[in-house]
Amino acid sequence: MFRGTFEHAIDAKGRTSLPAKFREVLQARYGNSEMLVITPSPLDPCLRIYPLEEWNLVEETLAARGNFDPRVNALLRLFVGGAHETPLDRLGRMLVAPPLRDHAGLSRNVAFVGSLRFIEMWDTERLRAWKQKQLEEVADLSRALAELGL
């Protein structure tokens, strides 16, 4: 399982290295799988990185839902339509396509966040802002619950 957060640099051409800890998980859990699928997150301004084996399970789940539900169609267009297969080279480097970098607002520094069966890739400043917002919302919720005596 992927866990932890690691910061790395990404160059102007979209090249970055997958953190060594995540490469170890890939090797241990998925064997010599060097192919990843990177897709825009449908929920947040970040990317999701899946080992090909996990991505195939996502596609099978979506395919079983049929294509007559407008919500499924929207998810297919955004999530599957935006997906790019990306190989890892022997040094653990990968290329992030321009449309993906645009979606996540990736600049010079990126954060890889383990999310069990996939990895999120964030611009480090966007991740910090997201975390701060979450902390503020929790504080607001805590105050509201206290005011209600709960």
Backbone bond lengths (Angstrom), bond angles and torsions (degrees), N, CA, C in turn:
res aa  C-N    CA-C-N  psi(-1)  N-CA   C-N-CA  omega(-1)  CA-C   N-CA-C  phi
1 M - - - 1.442 - - 1.526 109.24 -
2 F 1.318 115.05 145.29 1.460 120.27 179.36 1.522 109.11 -87.66
3 R 1.337 116.43 126.92 1.466 121.03 177.75 1.515 108.93 -146.04
4 G 1.331 114.36 155.46 1.459 120.28 179.28 1.514 111.88 99.02
5 T 1.339 115.00 168.33 1.459 122.67 177.76 1.517 108.69 -128.13
6 F 1.321 115.95 133.36 1.457 122.17 -177.56 1.521 108.91 -135.63
7 E 1.314 116.37 135.29 1.463 121.03 178.89 1.520 110.09 -101.54
8 H 1.332 114.36 140.43 1.462 122.25 178.61 1.516 108.26 -142.59
9 A 1.310 115.50 171.17 1.461 121.63 174.48 1.519 109.09 -97.86
10 I 1.320 115.41 154.35 1.463 122.09 172.26 1.521 105.89 -128.20
11 D 1.323 117.06 135.57 1.462 118.56 -177.45 1.525 111.34 -87.51
12 A 1.313 116.20 176.03 1.472 122.07 -175.69 1.526 112.43 -62.47
13 K 1.330 117.06 -23.85 1.466 120.80 179.04 1.522 112.08 -89.07
14 G 1.346 117.63 -1.27 1.457 121.13 177.58 1.514 114.59 89.34
15 R 1.315 117.62 18.75 1.465 120.93 179.49 1.522 109.72 -93.62
16 T 1.324 114.88 136.15 1.459 121.12 176.81 1.518 108.39 -150.92
17 S 1.317 115.58 168.62 1.465 121.26 178.41 1.522 109.62 -108.28
18 L 1.308 115.45 134.93 1.451 120.32 173.20 1.531 107.13 -70.95
19 P 1.338 118.67 134.39 1.468 119.94 -179.48 1.531 112.08 -54.55
20 A 1.328 114.88 144.27 1.466 121.24 -177.92 1.524 112.35 -55.80
21 K 1.335 118.01 -39.57 1.475 120.75 179.70 1.524 110.85 -60.83
22 F 1.323 116.96 -38.78 1.464 119.81 179.66 1.524 111.12 -73.69
23 R 1.331 116.93 -32.95 1.473 119.05 175.12 1.522 110.22 -65.57
24 E 1.329 116.95 -35.25 1.466 120.35 176.88 1.522 110.92 -63.49
25 V 1.325 117.59 -41.05 1.465 121.69 177.52 1.522 109.61 -63.92
26 L 1.325 116.98 -44.05 1.469 120.14 177.81 1.518 111.06 -56.58
27 Q 1.315 116.32 -46.58 1.464 120.86 -178.30 1.533 110.79 -65.15
28 A 1.327 116.64 -47.00 1.462 120.68 -175.59 1.526 112.45 -69.59
29 R 1.321 117.04 -40.74 1.465 120.39 -173.18 1.526 113.68 -93.13
30 Y 1.334 116.31 -31.86 1.466 119.85 -173.15 1.524 113.00 -119.45
31 G 1.314 117.88 10.31 1.457 120.81 177.54 1.512 111.74 69.13
32 N 1.283 116.42 -136.13 1.465 121.31 -176.28 1.525 112.43 -89.08
33 S 1.307 117.95 24.39 1.457 121.19 -179.85 1.520 110.10 -62.97
34 E 1.301 116.10 114.68 1.462 121.17 179.21 1.522 110.94 -108.20
35 M 1.330 117.45 -1.86 1.452 120.61 -178.19 1.521 110.00 -98.91
36 L 1.319 115.42 128.62 1.455 122.41 176.10 1.513 108.69 -117.29
37 V 1.318 115.90 158.20 1.458 121.56 172.53 1.518 106.36 -118.30
38 I 1.334 115.36 124.20 1.465 121.49 178.60 1.516 107.34 -111.68
39 T 1.329 115.89 130.51 1.463 120.57 -176.31 1.526 109.85 -141.65
40 P 1.333 117.21 153.07 1.463 118.82 175.80 1.525 110.17 -65.55
41 S 1.311 116.76 138.08 1.461 119.53 174.43 1.519 108.09 -69.05
42 P 1.329 117.67 134.24 1.468 119.44 177.65 1.532 111.84 -78.73
43 L 1.327 117.75 -6.41 1.460 121.31 -174.32 1.522 114.69 -113.52
44 D 1.322 117.46 -28.71 1.456 121.02 -173.07 1.529 110.35 -138.61
45 P 1.335 117.54 163.16 1.468 120.26 178.52 1.531 111.37 -80.20
46 C 1.313 114.81 62.57 1.467 121.02 179.05 1.519 108.01 -145.67
47 L 1.322 115.29 -178.21 1.464 121.64 177.81 1.515 108.65 -113.57
48 R 1.328 114.91 155.19 1.458 121.40 171.97 1.523 107.49 -114.27
49 I 1.323 114.44 134.73 1.465 121.05 179.52 1.525 107.31 -116.81
50 Y 1.319 115.82 122.00 1.461 122.30 -178.43 1.526 110.61 -117.02
51 P 1.326 117.76 137.60 1.466 118.88 163.81 1.533 106.87 -61.08
52 L 1.309 117.50 146.12 1.466 120.93 -175.72 1.526 111.75 -53.57
53 E 1.318 117.96 -39.71 1.468 121.92 179.93 1.537 111.30 -59.94
54 E 1.318 117.44 -43.02 1.468 121.27 178.57 1.530 110.91 -69.81
55 W 1.330 116.79 -39.27 1.466 120.27 178.91 1.526 110.54 -61.89
56 N 1.328 117.18 -39.65 1.466 120.28 178.76 1.527 110.83 -59.82
57 L 1.328 117.62 -36.70 1.468 120.93 176.80 1.523 111.30 -66.39
58 V 1.330 117.12 -39.53 1.470 121.22 176.52 1.518 109.63 -60.98
59 E 1.317 117.48 -47.38 1.466 121.04 -179.44 1.523 111.49 -62.85
60 E 1.330 117.58 -40.79 1.467 120.38 178.30 1.524 110.83 -62.52
61 T 1.319 117.11 -41.25 1.464 121.28 178.77 1.524 110.47 -62.57
62 L 1.331 116.46 -45.77 1.465 120.16 179.91 1.527 111.61 -66.39
63 A 1.315 116.82 -40.22 1.465 120.61 -179.71 1.522 110.94 -62.91
64 A 1.317 117.52 -33.56 1.465 121.65 -179.88 1.528 112.01 -70.52
65 R 1.320 117.59 -18.75 1.468 121.82 -178.67 1.525 112.54 -78.40
66 G 1.309 118.25 -15.18 1.458 120.09 -177.94 1.517 110.74 82.06
67 N 1.329 115.26 172.64 1.460 118.16 -177.08 1.530 112.62 -121.78
68 F 1.313 117.34 28.05 1.464 120.01 178.08 1.522 112.44 -105.19
69 D 1.313 116.84 -0.43 1.454 121.80 176.74 1.531 107.39 -95.92
70 P 1.344 118.22 119.97 1.466 120.09 -177.86 1.529 113.55 -58.47
71 R 1.338 117.49 -30.85 1.466 119.80 178.29 1.523 110.76 -68.25
72 V 1.320 116.28 -39.62 1.465 119.71 178.27 1.529 109.36 -66.93
73 N 1.332 116.98 -41.71 1.466 120.07 178.64 1.525 111.60 -61.08
74 A 1.329 116.93 -41.82 1.463 120.08 178.12 1.526 110.38 -62.67
75 L 1.323 116.36 -43.22 1.462 120.33 178.67 1.525 110.88 -63.48
76 L 1.321 116.71 -41.21 1.460 120.08 178.42 1.528 110.99 -60.75
77 R 1.330 116.36 -45.08 1.464 119.81 -178.82 1.524 111.66 -63.56
78 L 1.334 116.54 -45.61 1.460 120.38 -176.16 1.522 112.76 -77.04
79 F 1.303 115.29 -48.35 1.458 121.79 -169.90 1.524 111.72 -84.57
80 V 1.323 117.06 -52.33 1.468 120.75 -178.29 1.525 110.33 -80.88
81 G 1.332 116.68 -41.28 1.460 120.38 -179.98 1.513 113.32 -63.73
82 G 1.322 117.24 -27.66 1.460 121.05 179.94 1.516 114.20 -91.53
83 A 1.325 117.09 0.65 1.468 121.02 -175.15 1.530 112.04 -75.52
84 H 1.325 115.17 143.74 1.462 122.76 176.17 1.515 108.91 -130.22
85 E 1.333 116.21 130.39 1.464 119.98 171.78 1.522 107.56 -78.00
86 T 1.329 115.31 134.07 1.459 121.03 -175.71 1.522 109.41 -136.84
87 P 1.323 117.53 118.85 1.465 118.33 177.27 1.528 111.32 -79.50
88 L 1.309 115.31 150.68 1.466 121.76 169.52 1.516 107.02 -93.03
89 D 1.323 117.08 135.01 1.461 117.56 175.25 1.530 109.18 -82.02
90 R 1.314 117.93 179.85 1.465 120.95 -174.29 1.524 113.06 -65.38
91 L 1.341 117.59 -15.80 1.459 121.94 177.98 1.532 112.45 -99.28
92 G 1.329 116.03 5.66 1.457 119.74 177.73 1.515 114.44 83.14
93 R 1.329 117.27 17.27 1.460 120.93 179.50 1.522 110.37 -92.80
94 M 1.345 114.23 151.66 1.453 119.74 178.66 1.520 108.89 -143.10
95 L 1.317 114.89 162.68 1.452 122.33 178.91 1.522 108.38 -110.98
96 V 1.336 116.41 128.92 1.460 122.05 178.26 1.525 107.03 -102.52
97 A 1.333 116.86 119.43 1.461 122.72 -175.96 1.532 111.72 -61.55
98 P 1.344 117.51 148.51 1.465 121.02 -179.26 1.528 115.62 -52.23
99 P 1.347 120.47 -44.23 1.469 117.85 179.74 1.533 112.85 -62.10
100 L 1.312 116.19 -32.45 1.464 120.27 177.73 1.524 110.45 -70.37
101 R 1.323 116.27 -43.21 1.472 119.80 177.90 1.527 110.25 -61.16
102 D 1.322 116.51 -39.62 1.474 120.65 178.41 1.523 111.31 -62.85
103 H 1.333 116.79 -45.54 1.473 120.93 -179.26 1.526 110.89 -56.97
104 A 1.325 116.70 -43.92 1.457 121.11 -175.05 1.528 113.02 -90.98
105 G 1.341 117.08 -4.17 1.454 120.05 -178.67 1.518 112.88 61.85
106 L 1.322 116.23 36.61 1.466 120.00 -176.49 1.513 110.61 -70.05
107 S 1.319 115.40 131.47 1.457 120.62 177.02 1.519 108.77 -117.18
108 R 1.285 118.71 -120.53 1.472 121.39 -175.55 1.523 113.39 -86.58
109 N 1.328 116.75 -37.01 1.462 120.72 -175.71 1.523 110.65 -115.91
110 V 1.320 114.87 132.35 1.456 120.69 -179.52 1.522 109.81 -124.65
111 A 1.309 115.43 154.42 1.459 121.80 176.22 1.523 108.00 -118.87
112 F 1.318 115.82 130.89 1.454 122.61 173.88 1.523 106.70 -99.31
113 V 1.331 116.40 124.69 1.459 121.76 -176.39 1.523 108.49 -118.87
114 G 1.321 116.44 120.50 1.456 120.50 178.06 1.517 110.95 -70.11
115 S 1.323 115.76 132.45 1.466 122.33 -179.76 1.522 110.18 -132.51
116 L 1.307 116.09 47.70 1.460 126.07 179.67 1.519 112.69 68.05
117 R 1.328 119.77 -86.18 1.462 121.23 -175.72 1.525 113.74 -94.95
118 F 1.322 116.85 -4.55 1.460 120.97 175.10 1.520 108.72 -142.93
119 I 1.321 115.25 173.38 1.459 122.45 -179.49 1.520 107.33 -122.34
120 E 1.318 116.19 137.09 1.462 119.28 172.03 1.527 108.24 -96.25
121 M 1.337 114.96 146.44 1.459 120.98 174.94 1.528 107.31 -122.74
122 W 1.322 115.60 119.45 1.460 123.13 -177.28 1.522 110.29 -119.38
123 D 1.311 117.14 152.76 1.445 121.18 160.91 1.532 104.97 -68.07
124 T 1.323 118.89 133.36 1.468 120.24 -172.84 1.527 112.15 -60.25
125 E 1.319 118.03 -37.66 1.471 120.04 179.74 1.524 111.28 -68.96
126 R 1.325 117.51 -38.55 1.470 120.34 176.78 1.522 110.93 -64.55
127 L 1.323 117.12 -38.35 1.463 120.25 179.05 1.524 110.19 -65.91
128 R 1.322 117.01 -43.55 1.470 119.66 177.90 1.532 110.75 -60.13
129 A 1.336 116.92 -44.11 1.470 120.97 179.17 1.524 110.45 -63.52
130 W 1.325 117.95 -41.16 1.462 121.73 179.24 1.527 109.93 -62.53
131 K 1.340 116.65 -44.99 1.467 120.35 -179.99 1.526 110.76 -62.63
132 Q 1.325 117.20 -41.37 1.462 120.66 179.38 1.523 110.71 -62.49
133 K 1.328 116.00 -42.58 1.473 120.43 178.55 1.526 110.40 -61.63
134 Q 1.327 116.73 -41.38 1.462 120.25 179.38 1.522 110.76 -62.71
135 L 1.322 116.55 -42.21 1.464 120.47 178.50 1.531 111.14 -62.82
136 E 1.330 117.15 -39.88 1.462 120.90 178.44 1.528 110.94 -66.16
137 E 1.333 116.79 -41.50 1.461 119.91 179.50 1.528 111.21 -65.67
138 V 1.323 117.12 -37.86 1.467 120.67 177.06 1.520 109.60 -64.41
139 A 1.348 116.47 -41.23 1.465 120.14 179.02 1.530 109.87 -63.62
140 D 1.334 117.28 -42.28 1.468 120.84 177.47 1.516 110.94 -61.76
141 L 1.326 117.35 -44.00 1.454 121.73 179.11 1.516 110.53 -64.71
142 S 1.325 117.38 -41.56 1.469 120.57 179.13 1.534 111.03 -61.47
143 R 1.341 116.64 -42.87 1.477 120.25 178.25 1.529 110.77 -63.18
144 A 1.321 116.37 -43.26 1.482 120.33 -179.68 1.510 110.36 -62.79
145 L 1.335 117.89 -43.47 1.463 120.59 179.14 1.529 110.86 -64.78
146 A 1.333 116.65 -39.92 1.470 120.08 178.46 1.513 110.54 -63.95
147 E 1.319 117.90 -40.41 1.471 121.45 179.11 1.526 111.30 -64.22
148 L 1.320 115.99 -30.22 1.474 120.81 178.76 1.527 111.12 -85.47
149 G 1.327 116.41 -4.81 1.467 120.23 -178.83 1.517 113.36 75.81
150 L 1.303 116.32 23.85 1.476 120.59 -179.81 1.506 112.49 -103.82
